[in-house]
């Protein structure tokens, strides 16, 4: 089998995850965070929502750009940041 030139470990074993649209009022973002907690995710969880200071005990970021270190090796999709995605070469 041919080896992939792409390094996929950040996708399958991330050090951190940004949950866009997370809310303390429930919804998909809260479900994702609770599932990560229940599954024992050892990395950092970054809720992203400009309306809240914290979500489920995690400090909430107003945008992806305010997260100190990017949670993924690529930029956010256009619907999240207004820019086109760029992937490492």
C-alpha positions as CSV (number, residue, x, y, z in Angstrom):
1,X,0.0,0.0,0.0
2,X,1.3,3.5,-0.9
3,X,1.9,5.8,2.1
4,X,0.1,9.1,2.1
5,X,2.2,12.3,1.8
6,X,-0.3,13.9,4.2
7,X,0.4,13.9,7.9
8,X,-3.0,12.9,9.3
9,X,-2.2,12.6,13.0
10,X,-3.5,16.1,13.8
11,X,-6.8,15.1,12.4
12,X,-7.1,11.7,14.2
13,X,-5.2,12.7,17.4
14,X,-5.6,16.5,17.9
15,X,-4.1,18.3,20.8
16,X,-7.0,20.8,20.8
17,X,-10.4,21.2,19.3
18,X,-12.4,24.4,18.6
19,X,-16.1,24.0,19.0
20,X,-17.7,26.8,17.0
21,X,-21.1,28.1,18.2
22,X,-20.8,26.4,21.6
23,X,-23.4,27.7,24.0
24,X,-24.2,27.2,27.7
25,X,-27.9,27.0,26.7
26,X,-27.5,23.6,24.9
27,X,-27.4,22.7,21.3
28,X,-24.9,20.9,19.1
29,X,-21.9,22.7,20.4
30,X,-22.7,21.7,24.0
31,X,-23.3,18.2,22.9
32,X,-19.9,18.0,21.2
33,X,-18.2,19.4,24.4
34,X,-20.0,16.9,26.6
35,X,-19.1,14.0,24.3
36,X,-15.4,15.1,24.3
37,X,-15.5,15.2,28.1
38,X,-17.3,11.8,28.4
39,X,-14.8,10.2,25.9
40,X,-11.9,11.5,28.0
41,X,-10.4,13.8,25.4
42,X,-7.1,14.8,26.9
43,X,-6.5,17.9,24.8
44,X,-7.7,21.5,25.1
45,X,-11.3,22.4,24.2
46,X,-11.9,25.9,22.8
47,X,-15.5,26.9,22.7
48,X,-16.0,29.7,20.2
49,X,-18.9,32.1,20.6
50,X,-18.7,35.9,21.0
51,X,-21.9,36.0,23.2
52,X,-20.4,34.1,26.2
53,X,-17.4,34.4,28.5
54,X,-17.4,30.6,29.3
55,X,-19.2,27.5,28.2
56,X,-19.4,24.4,30.4
57,X,-16.4,25.5,32.4
58,X,-14.2,26.4,29.5
59,X,-13.2,30.0,28.6
60,X,-15.1,31.0,25.5
61,X,-13.3,32.7,22.6
62,X,-15.1,35.4,20.6
63,X,-13.6,34.1,17.3
64,X,-11.1,31.6,16.0
65,X,-8.5,34.4,15.6
66,X,-8.4,35.0,19.4
67,X,-7.3,31.4,20.2
68,X,-3.6,31.7,21.0
69,X,-2.6,28.6,19.1
70,X,-4.5,27.3,16.1
71,X,-6.5,24.1,17.0
72,X,-5.8,22.6,13.5
73,X,-3.1,22.8,11.0
74,X,-5.3,24.6,8.6
75,X,-7.4,27.8,8.6
76,X,-11.1,27.9,9.2
77,X,-13.6,27.4,6.4
78,X,-15.0,30.5,4.7
79,X,-18.2,30.3,6.7
80,X,-16.2,30.7,9.9
81,X,-13.6,33.3,9.3
82,X,-14.5,34.9,6.0
83,X,-11.3,33.6,4.3
84,X,-10.6,30.7,2.1
85,X,-9.1,27.6,3.7
86,X,-5.4,27.0,3.2
87,X,-3.7,23.7,3.8
88,X,0.0,23.1,4.6
89,X,2.1,21.9,1.8
